[in-house]
Amino acid sequence: MPDREHKAMNAEQVLITGASSGIGHELAKCFAAEKSNLILVARNTAALEKLAAELRRDQAIEVQVLPADLARPESAQKIFDGLKGRGTAVDVLVNNAGFGLHGAFAELPLARQLEIVQVNIATLVALTGWLLPGMVEGRRGGILNVGSVAGFFPGPNMAVYYASKAFVLSFSEALRVELRGTGVTVTNLCPGPTESNFSQVARSHRTRKVHARKMAAAEVARIGYEDFRRGKTLSVPGCANKILAGVVARLLPRWMAAELSGNYNRLD
Ligand SMILES: NC(=O)c1ccc[n+]([C@@H]2O[C@H](COP(=O)([O-])OP(=O)(O)OC[C@H]3O[C@@H](n4cnc5c(N)ncnc54)[C@H](OP(=O)(O)O)[C@@H]3O)[C@@H](O)[C@H]2O)c1
């Protein structure tokens, strides 16, 4: 058997949610470059298939495409059952899929806000719940949760999104301690404004955020990937984001932090 093929067969299996665009798409490329086999999840099947074909061709790895709507409560178990049926064990889970919405909570459709809770929180917890026991049993692997600098602040005019990322931060930090000594690591990647489809989905064009300097998704993914490989608990790409998360959010009283981010998210 050629050496490349042999390596691909024995490589770790990495499941990445939200791999159809932005940061998840770039994270897939980072794992592929180091010859991990991939399972790509999102709703946009065409985008996943395109990426899968590119990575199979360029990296000689195995890539499975699993189309799924993670806003559906049953999606995590379906994914787990499907993988089990094919005998695929997941070594690394990248919980990246997520979205936000700009606007006052009382004015935004409640159903869409509950979808944020489902995708950003409930499905993330469910996928972790289904896949983590296998990692602990095998005494290897890891979880890379994509949170946000938003997780360090209350977020008026994007309240549910900010709260969802605060959940991801707290959940990741707690798991990290529980998993000490198991061989399984947990990293929370907390990007600030990043070039992707996020702003379009969130309808950020109506806010002053539209003028914020954004990091490239590839750069954010590279930093998050390297920090995950180093076993870091927290990964905050970019100097300004580090100051926001590590200094501003810690020094300001919570009410002032809420005023600050409310002003940033204000609809013009
Ligand atoms: N961009 C930023 O400024 C920024 C800053 C901080 C944190 N983040 C976080 O980074 C992560 C990735 O976002 P991004 O910036 O790369 O935005 P993006 O380009 O919009 O990517 C979001 C990904 O999530 C997937 N997704 C959304 N809803 C889904 C659903 N119901 N079912 C399945 N997949 C779903 C999308 O796939 P489909 O549409 O194909 O389903 C897409 O692949 C998110 O968790 C986001 O909160 C982004």
The ligand as an SDF file (V2000), in Angstrom:
LIG
                    3D

 48 52  0  0  0  0  0  0  0  0999 V2000
  -17.0940   36.1520   11.8560 N   0  0  0  0  0  0  0  0  0  0  0  0
  -16.9960   36.7000   13.0290 C   0  0  0  0  0  0  0  0  0  0  0  0
  -16.8630   37.9240   13.1460 O   0  0  0  0  0  0  0  0  0  0  0  0
  -16.9770   35.8190   14.2630 C   0  0  0  0  0  0  0  0  0  0  0  0
  -16.4780   36.3550   15.4650 C   0  0  0  0  0  0  0  0  0  0  0  0
  -16.4630   35.5610   16.5920 C   0  0  0  0  0  0  0  0  0  0  0  0
  -16.9190   34.2680   16.5570 C   0  0  0  0  0  0  0  0  0  0  0  0
  -17.4100   33.7600   15.3830 N   0  0  0  0  0  0  0  0  0  0  0  0
  -17.9230   32.3830   15.4120 C   0  0  0  0  0  0  0  0  0  0  0  0
  -17.2350   31.6180   14.4290 O   0  0  0  0  0  0  0  0  0  0  0  0
  -18.0590   30.5120   14.0580 C   0  0  0  0  0  0  0  0  0  0  0  0
  -18.0370   30.3920   12.5460 C   0  0  0  0  0  0  0  0  0  0  0  0
  -18.6450   31.5330   11.9870 O   0  0  0  0  0  0  0  0  0  0  0  0
  -18.0790   32.2690   10.6770 P   0  0  0  0  0  0  0  0  0  0  0  0
  -17.5990   33.5950   11.0820 O   0  0  0  0  0  0  0  0  0  0  0  0
  -17.1550   31.3890    9.9510 O   0  0  0  0  0  0  0  0  0  0  0  0
  -19.4440   32.5150    9.8910 O   0  0  0  0  0  0  0  0  0  0  0  0
  -20.0540   31.8160    8.5790 P   0  0  0  0  0  0  0  0  0  0  0  0
  -19.1510   32.0280    7.4290 O   0  0  0  0  0  0  0  0  0  0  0  0
  -21.4550   32.3180    8.5180 O   0  0  0  0  0  0  0  0  0  0  0  0
  -20.0490   30.2640    8.9510 O   0  0  0  0  0  0  0  0  0  0  0  0
  -21.0000   29.7070    9.8160 C   0  0  0  0  0  0  0  0  0  0  0  0
  -21.0200   28.2070    9.6030 C   0  0  0  0  0  0  0  0  0  0  0  0
  -21.9970   27.6440   10.5140 O   0  0  0  0  0  0  0  0  0  0  0  0
  -22.8670   26.8190    9.7690 C   0  0  0  0  0  0  0  0  0  0  0  0
  -24.2300   26.8260   10.3160 N   0  0  0  0  0  0  0  0  0  0  0  0
  -24.9790   27.8860   10.6810 C   0  0  0  0  0  0  0  0  0  0  0  0
  -26.2220   27.4850   11.0220 N   0  0  0  0  0  0  0  0  0  0  0  0
  -26.2350   26.1400   10.8540 C   0  0  0  0  0  0  0  0  0  0  0  0
  -27.2390   25.1410   10.9980 C   0  0  0  0  0  0  0  0  0  0  0  0
  -28.4960   25.4440   11.3810 N   0  0  0  0  0  0  0  0  0  0  0  0
  -26.9210   23.8570   10.7290 N   0  0  0  0  0  0  0  0  0  0  0  0
  -25.6820   23.5330   10.3010 C   0  0  0  0  0  0  0  0  0  0  0  0
  -24.6890   24.4230   10.1490 N   0  0  0  0  0  0  0  0  0  0  0  0
  -24.9680   25.7180   10.4160 C   0  0  0  0  0  0  0  0  0  0  0  0
  -22.8850   27.4050    8.3570 C   0  0  0  0  0  0  0  0  0  0  0  0
  -23.1920   26.3790    7.4180 O   0  0  0  0  0  0  0  0  0  0  0  0
  -24.5230   26.3010    6.4980 P   0  0  0  0  0  0  0  0  0  0  0  0
  -25.0410   27.6770    6.3210 O   0  0  0  0  0  0  0  0  0  0  0  0
  -24.0300   25.6290    5.2570 O   0  0  0  0  0  0  0  0  0  0  0  0
  -25.4340   25.4190    7.2820 O   0  0  0  0  0  0  0  0  0  0  0  0
  -21.4310   27.8410    8.1920 C   0  0  0  0  0  0  0  0  0  0  0  0
  -20.6370   26.7730    7.7360 O   0  0  0  0  0  0  0  0  0  0  0  0
  -19.4370   30.7690   14.6550 C   0  0  0  0  0  0  0  0  0  0  0  0
  -19.6130   29.9780   15.7930 O   0  0  0  0  0  0  0  0  0  0  0  0
  -19.3880   32.2400   15.0250 C   0  0  0  0  0  0  0  0  0  0  0  0
  -20.2440   32.5380   16.1000 O   0  0  0  0  0  0  0  0  0  0  0  0
  -17.4450   34.5000   14.2410 C   0  0  0  0  0  0  0  0  0  0  0  0
  1  2  1  0
  2  3  2  0
  2  4  1  0
  4  5  1  0
  4 48  2  0
  5  6  2  0
  6  7  1  0
  7  8  2  0
  8  9  1  0
  8 48  1  0
  9 10  1  0
  9 46  1  0
 10 11  1  0
 11 12  1  0
 11 44  1  0
 12 13  1  0
 13 14  1  0
 14 15  2  0
 14 16  1  0
 14 17  1  0
 17 18  1  0
 18 19  2  0
 18 20  1  0
 18 21  1  0
 21 22  1  0
 22 23  1  0
 23 24  1  0
 23 42  1  0
 24 25  1  0
 25 26  1  0
 25 36  1  0
 26 27  1  0
 26 35  1  0
 27 28  2  0
 28 29  1  0
 29 30  1  0
 29 35  2  0
 30 31  1  0
 30 32  2  0
 32 33  1  0
 33 34  2  0
 34 35  1  0
 36 37  1  0
 36 42  1  0
 37 38  1  0
 38 39  2  0
 38 40  1  0
 38 41  1  0
 42 43  1  0
 44 45  1  0
 44 46  1  0
 46 47  1  0
M  CHG  2   8   1  16  -1
M  END
$$$$
